């Protein structure tokens, strides 16, 4: 039995960020760094909750997912950002692939 397909998400983050934005420590080539992928949906949840000040329920309504999904995306996005800073990793923003 395969898992339920991923629900479409309405991300309003600038799409120009996807696949082109790499945040990394200065002076170290990207190929020498471990890479952490931050999905656009994680970035959008962080933007709505942390930057815009929306509640997780309001952010869920905006994106079209449940509050629990927003909570999971916010937690995973924060962890990835903090890990990349503390462990000198390259943070790459990209659109996540829909799960089959």
LINSULVEN-V990899 format. One record per run of one state. SS is the DSSP state (@ for helix, = for strand, . for the rest). FROM is the first residue (numbers start at 1). TO is the last residue. If there is no record, write none. Layout:
ss	from	to
SS	FROM	TO
SS	FROM	TO
This chain:
ss	from	to
.	1	14
@	15	17
.	18	20
=	21	23
.	24	29
@	30	32
.	33	34
=	35	39
@	40	51
.	52	55
@	56	63
.	64	66
@	67	86
.	87	89
=	90	94
.	95	100
